[in-house]
Amino acid sequence: MTFSYLHYESSGKTIAKLAVLLSQIDPDVGYSDWMRALMAIFYETGGSEEGFELADTWSSGGCKYKGAKQIRSMWRCFKPDHPRPVKFGTLVRMAKQV
C-alpha cells in the first residue's frame, strides 16, 4: 500500500489527540524516544505543516530544544512510505510510562 497525503489529511481531531498525549510526555526524553515521537507525529499527520508545528511546539518545551530549524531538518528526513512507520500507539505507550 502506498502512502497518500490525501488519505492522511491532518484533522483538528488528530492534532488534538496527539497534543493530549504529548502533554504527558517530557520533551527532554532520550534522543531515540524524542525521534520516535516526532516520527509518530509525522506519520499520523501525513507530514503536514500542522504536524510540524505540533512537533516544534512540543519540543520547544524542553531544555534540549535547539530551534525549529532542527525540527524541520528531522521532518524532511522522515519517509511517508516507510514500511514500518511509528504510529499513534507509540505515543500512547510513552505517555503511560510517565
N, CA, C and O atoms as a DFTB+ gen file, in Angstrom:
392 C
 N C O
     1  1       0.844      -1.179       0.000
     2  2       0.000       0.000       0.000
     3  2       0.890       1.243       0.000
     4  3       1.800       1.350       0.822
     5  1       0.645       2.149      -0.881
     6  2       1.444       3.364      -0.926
     7  2       0.813       4.448      -0.072
     8  3      -0.400       4.481       0.134
     9  1       1.650       5.312       0.406
    10  2       1.211       6.411       1.265
    11  2       0.518       7.473       0.435
    12  3       0.972       7.812      -0.658
    13  1      -0.559       7.988       0.942
    14  2      -1.274       9.052       0.253
    15  2      -1.541      10.192       1.216
    16  3      -2.173      10.000       2.255
    17  1      -1.060      11.379       0.874
    18  2      -1.314      12.524       1.726
    19  2      -2.801      12.813       1.809
    20  3      -3.262      13.364       2.808
    21  1      -3.559      12.458       0.790
    22  2      -5.000      12.662       0.835
    23  2      -5.634      11.756       1.879
    24  3      -6.577      12.151       2.565
    25  1      -5.112      10.536       1.996
    26  2      -5.646       9.588       2.965
    27  2      -5.341      10.030       4.396
    28  3      -6.137       9.792       5.305
    29  1      -4.205      10.662       4.591
    30  2      -3.772      11.048       5.925
    31  2      -3.871      12.545       6.163
    32  3      -3.050      13.113       6.884
    33  1      -4.851      13.182       5.575
    34  2      -5.020      14.615       5.800
    35  2      -5.156      14.866       7.289
    36  3      -5.919      14.195       7.984
    37  1      -4.424      15.818       7.750
    38  2      -4.440      16.145       9.162
    39  2      -5.762      16.811       9.523
    40  3      -6.219      17.724       8.836
    41  1      -6.358      16.349      10.590
    42  2      -7.591      16.969      11.047
    43  2      -7.353      17.565      12.425
    44  3      -6.429      17.171      13.137
    45  1      -8.188      18.504      12.784
    46  2      -8.095      19.104      14.101
    47  2      -8.220      18.063      15.199
    48  3      -7.603      18.183      16.257
    49  1      -9.024      17.037      14.937
    50  2      -9.227      15.973      15.916
    51  2      -7.933      15.191      16.139
    52  3      -7.577      14.894      17.279
    53  1      -7.241      14.862      15.070
    54  2      -5.974      14.140      15.174
    55  2      -4.957      14.980      15.924
    56  3      -4.290      14.483      16.831
    57  1      -4.831      16.246      15.556
    58  2      -3.886      17.144      16.218
    59  2      -4.221      17.237      17.703
    60  3      -3.320      17.201      18.541
    61  1      -5.493      17.355      18.035
    62  2      -5.908      17.469      19.437
    63  2      -5.549      16.207      20.224
    64  3      -5.065      16.299      21.352
    65  1      -5.782      15.039      19.641
    66  2      -5.440      13.778      20.320
    67  2      -3.938      13.673      20.536
    68  3      -3.480      13.282      21.609
    69  1      -3.184      14.023      19.512
    70  2      -1.733      13.978      19.629
    71  2      -1.244      14.961      20.696
    72  3      -0.354      14.639      21.483
    73  1      -1.825      16.150      20.717
    74  2      -1.425      17.175      21.689
    75  2      -1.677      16.708      23.118
    76  3      -0.869      16.974      24.007
    77  1      -2.789      16.015      23.348
    78  2      -3.084      15.496      24.687
    79  2      -2.018      14.485      25.100
    80  3      -1.507      14.537      26.218
    81  1      -1.691      13.579      24.209
    82  2      -0.652      12.591      24.522
    83  2       0.696      13.262      24.763
    84  3       1.394      12.939      25.724
    85  1       1.054      14.187      23.896
    86  2       2.347      14.856      24.026
    87  2       2.451      15.654      25.319
    88  3       3.543      15.803      25.868
    89  1       1.335      16.164      25.806
    90  2       1.366      16.930      27.055
    91  2       1.766      16.049      28.235
    92  3       2.149      16.554      29.291
    93  1       1.677      14.736      28.054
    94  2       2.042      13.785      29.110
    95  2       3.449      13.226      28.925
    96  3       3.900      12.405      29.725
    97  1       4.142      13.662      27.880
    98  2       5.482      13.153      27.579
    99  2       6.476      14.304      27.695
   100  3       6.283      15.369      27.108
   101  1       7.530      14.077      28.451
   102  2       8.575      15.082      28.625
   103  2       9.336      15.251      27.311
   104  3       9.862      14.272      26.783
   105  1       9.405      16.466      26.772
   106  2      10.140      16.652      25.520
   107  2      11.649      16.452      25.680
   108  3      12.375      16.400      24.688
   109  1      12.116      16.342      26.910
   110  2      13.530      16.074      27.151
   111  2      13.815      14.585      27.331
   112  3      14.811      14.212      27.951
   113  1      12.939      13.734      26.790
   114  2      13.208      12.291      26.814
   115  2      14.503      12.040      26.063
   116  3      15.045      12.945      25.429
   117  1      14.988      10.841      26.131
   118  2      16.193      10.490      25.391
   119  2      16.005      10.722      23.894
   120  3      14.882      10.788      23.394
   121  1      17.119      10.844      23.200
   122  2      17.085      11.167      21.772
   123  2      16.249      10.180      20.966
   124  3      15.455      10.597      20.122
   125  1      16.410       8.887      21.208
   126  2      15.664       7.912      20.396
   127  2      14.159       8.012      20.652
   128  3      13.365       7.875      19.721
   129  1      13.762       8.247      21.898
   130  2      12.336       8.421      22.179
   131  2      11.817       9.716      21.571
   132  3      10.703       9.754      21.048
   133  1      12.606      10.765      21.637
   134  2      12.222      12.046      21.032
   135  2      12.002      11.869      19.534
   136  3      11.020      12.362      18.978
   137  1      12.930      11.156      18.885
   138  2      12.800      10.905      17.446
   139  2      11.555      10.081      17.141
   140  3      10.841      10.363      16.178
   141  1      11.295       9.065      17.957
   142  2      10.093       8.243      17.742
   143  2       8.835       9.091      17.870
   144  3       7.887       8.913      17.106
   145  1       8.821      10.010      18.828
   146  2       7.658      10.892      18.984
   147  2       7.476      11.746      17.732
   148  3       6.358      11.888      17.236
   149  1       8.566      12.315      17.220
   150  2       8.472      13.133      16.003
   151  2       7.992      12.297      14.823
   152  3       7.173      12.755      14.027
   153  1       8.504      11.067      14.708
   154  2       8.091      10.200      13.605
   155  2       6.609       9.855      13.704
   156  3       5.917       9.799      12.687
   157  1       6.119       9.624      14.915
   158  2       4.700       9.316      15.099
   159  2       3.843      10.520      14.710
   160  3       2.819      10.370      14.044
   161  1       4.263      11.699      15.122
   162  2       3.529      12.914      14.748
   163  2       3.520      13.057      13.226
   164  3       2.480      13.337      12.629
   165  1       4.673      12.864      12.611
   166  2       4.785      12.949      11.156
   167  2       3.815      11.988      10.481
   168  3       3.046      12.378       9.602
   169  1       3.860      10.730      10.901
   170  2       3.012       9.719      10.261
   171  2       1.527      10.022      10.461
   172  3       0.745       9.988       9.511
   173  1       1.155      10.313      11.687
   174  2      -0.262      10.496      11.995
   175  2      -0.849      11.776      11.393
   176  3      -2.067      11.890      11.257
   177  1      -0.003      12.726      11.036
   178  2      -0.495      13.973      10.423
   179  2      -0.149      14.046       8.942
   180  3      -0.373      15.071       8.298
   181  1       0.393      12.967       8.405
   182  2       0.736      12.945       6.987
   183  2       1.846      13.924       6.636
   184  3       1.938      14.388       5.499
   185  1       2.686      14.236       7.612
   186  2       3.787      15.161       7.340
   187  2       3.320      16.589       7.123
   188  3       4.027      17.395       6.518
   189  1       2.140      16.899       7.612
   190  2       1.551      18.223       7.380
   191  2       2.274      19.330       8.145
   192  3       3.045      19.067       9.068
   193  1       2.012      20.545       7.750
   194  2       2.571      21.705       8.445
   195  2       2.002      21.789       9.866
   196  3       2.706      22.190      10.792
   197  1       0.742      21.414      10.039
   198  2       0.156      21.398      11.377
   199  2       0.894      20.403      12.267
   200  3       1.137      20.670      13.444
   201  1       1.244      19.263      11.696
   202  2       2.010      18.266      12.435
   203  2       3.378      18.795      12.811
   204  3       3.841      18.601      13.935
   205  1       4.026      19.467      11.862
   206  2       5.330      20.066      12.147
   207  2       5.220      21.072      13.291
   208  3       6.044      21.075      14.206
   209  1       4.207      21.916      13.233
   210  2       4.023      22.937      14.278
   211  2       3.799      22.289      15.641
   212  3       4.304      22.778      16.652
   213  1       3.042      21.189      15.673
   214  2       2.825      20.472      16.917
   215  2       4.145      19.899      17.438
   216  3       4.454      20.024      18.623
   217  1       4.911      19.277      16.562
   218  2       6.197      18.701      16.948
   219  2       7.139      19.787      17.470
   220  3       7.839      19.586      18.463
   221  1       7.151      20.918      16.805
   222  2       8.027      22.015      17.216
   223  2       7.578      22.599      18.555
   224  3       8.400      22.856      19.435
   225  1       6.288      22.803      18.701
   226  2       5.769      23.355      19.960
   227  2       6.078      22.429      21.126
   228  3       6.517      22.879      22.184
   229  1       5.847      21.131      20.930
   230  2       6.133      20.164      21.982
   231  2       7.627      20.157      22.310
   232  3       8.007      20.227      23.478
   233  1       8.457      20.074      21.299
   234  2       9.906      20.035      21.505
   235  2      10.421      21.289      22.200
   236  3      11.344      21.223      23.012
   237  1       9.821      22.430      21.879
   238  2      10.297      23.702      22.442
   239  2      10.072      23.796      23.951
   240  3      10.628      24.677      24.606
   241  1       9.270      22.903      24.499
   242  2       9.050      22.890      25.946
   243  2      10.182      22.248      26.723
   244  3      10.162      22.240      27.954
   245  1      11.165      21.713      26.025
   246  2      12.276      21.048      26.692
   247  2      13.536      21.894      26.738
   248  3      13.713      22.816      25.941
   249  1      14.401      21.571      27.676
   250  2      15.687      22.284      27.816
   251  2      16.646      21.982      26.672
   252  3      17.550      22.770      26.395
   253  1      16.455      20.842      26.007
   254  2      17.353      20.428      24.923
   255  2      16.980      21.040      23.577
   256  3      17.682      20.826      22.588
   257  1      15.904      21.786      23.524
   258  2      15.399      22.357      22.268
   259  2      16.448      23.246      21.607
   260  3      17.006      24.144      22.238
   261  1      16.708      22.981      20.326
   262  2      17.720      23.743      19.577
   263  2      17.115      24.623      18.499
   264  3      17.844      25.220      17.706
   265  1      15.803      24.711      18.457
   266  2      15.148      25.576      17.492
   267  2      14.366      24.827      16.432
   268  3      14.556      23.630      16.212
   269  1      13.482      25.565      15.783
   270  2      12.613      24.994      14.751
   271  2      13.423      24.445      13.583
   272  3      12.988      23.512      12.908
   273  1      14.581      25.012      13.348
   274  2      15.421      24.553      12.234
   275  2      15.809      23.077      12.418
   276  3      15.834      22.316      11.450
   277  1      16.107      22.682      13.645
   278  2      16.453      21.292      13.914
   279  2      15.253      20.380      13.659
   280  3      15.390      19.311      13.065
   281  1      14.083      20.811      14.113
   282  2      12.879      20.012      13.912
   283  2      12.575      19.892      12.415
   284  3      12.234      18.811      11.934
   285  1      12.698      20.987      11.691
   286  2      12.441      20.986      10.243
   287  2      13.401      20.031       9.534
   288  3      13.009      19.317       8.611
   289  1      14.649      20.024       9.968
   290  2      15.650      19.140       9.376
   291  2      15.239      17.673       9.558
   292  3      15.337      16.875       8.626
   293  1      14.785      17.333      10.747
   294  2      14.327      15.967      11.005
   295  2      13.083      15.665      10.179
   296  3      12.967      14.591       9.588
   297  1      12.164      16.604      10.142
   298  2      10.885      16.438       9.434
   299  2      11.126      16.070       7.977
   300  3      10.429      15.225       7.415
   301  1      12.120      16.713       7.369
   302  2      12.424      16.449       5.953
   303  2      13.004      15.069       5.718
   304  3      12.920      14.537       4.611
   305  1      13.594      14.484       6.758
   306  2      14.223      13.164       6.617
   307  2      13.230      12.013       6.730
   308  3      13.503      10.907       6.263
   309  1      12.096      12.266       7.338
   310  2      11.123      11.195       7.531
   311  2      10.494      10.806       6.197
   312  3      10.244      11.651       5.338
   313  1      10.250       9.533       6.048
   314  2       9.679       8.989       4.813
   315  2       8.213       8.643       5.021
   316  3       7.885       7.853       5.906
   317  1       7.331       9.219       4.223
   318  2       5.900       8.943       4.390
   319  2       5.516       7.507       4.047
   320  3       4.470       7.025       4.482
   321  1       6.350       6.822       3.272
   322  2       6.016       5.457       2.876
   323  2       6.917       4.425       3.554
   324  3       7.159       3.348       3.008
   325  1       7.407       4.757       4.734
   326  2       8.268       3.842       5.479
   327  2       7.516       2.526       5.695
   328  3       6.337       2.546       6.046
   329  1       8.179       1.383       5.492
   330  2       7.487       0.098       5.611
   331  2       7.036      -0.222       7.042
   332  3       6.101      -1.000       7.233
   333  1       7.687       0.366       8.041
   334  2       7.305       0.129       9.434
   335  2       7.235       1.476      10.162
   336  3       8.108       1.786      10.972
   337  1       6.214       2.268       9.881
   338  2       6.132       3.604      10.481
   339  2       5.870       3.560      11.982
   340  3       5.296       2.605      12.507
   341  1       6.299       4.598      12.640
   342  2       5.996       4.783      14.057
   343  2       4.614       5.427      14.112
   344  3       4.356       6.415      13.424
   345  1       3.734       4.868      14.925
   346  2       2.337       5.300      14.914
   347  2       1.867       5.802      16.280
   348  3       2.634       5.891      17.238
   349  1       0.597       6.119      16.324
   350  2      -0.083       6.663      17.488
   351  2       0.179       5.830      18.754
   352  3       0.409       6.387      19.827
   353  1       0.145       4.524      18.627
   354  2       0.344       3.629      19.775
   355  2       1.660       3.853      20.484
   356  3       1.752       3.666      21.698
   357  1       2.678       4.250      19.746
   358  2       3.971       4.547      20.365
   359  2       3.832       5.696      21.349
   360  3       4.386       5.647      22.447
   361  1       3.095       6.731      20.959
   362  2       2.889       7.865      21.862
   363  2       2.054       7.455      23.069
   364  3       2.289       7.938      24.177
   365  1       1.089       6.577      22.866
   366  2       0.284       6.084      23.980
   367  2       1.179       5.378      24.984
   368  3       1.085       5.631      26.185
   369  1       2.048       4.492      24.501
   370  2       2.978       3.767      25.397
   371  2       3.916       4.746      26.103
   372  3       4.174       4.604      27.299
   373  1       4.418       5.720      25.383
   374  2       5.328       6.703      26.003
   375  2       4.603       7.499      27.084
   376  3       5.179       7.772      28.137
   377  1       3.365       7.869      26.841
   378  2       2.597       8.649      27.814
   379  2       2.314       7.822      29.068
   380  3       2.289       8.366      30.172
   381  1       2.105       6.530      28.912
   382  2       1.819       5.650      30.048
   383  2       3.045       5.416      30.921
   384  3       2.913       5.081      32.098
   385  1       4.231       5.589      30.357
   386  2       5.464       5.334      31.095
   387  2       5.778       6.427      32.122
   388  3       6.675       6.270      32.950
   389  1       5.051       7.505      32.061
   390  2       5.330       8.614      32.976
   391  2       4.890       8.280      34.371
   392  3       5.045       9.096      35.280
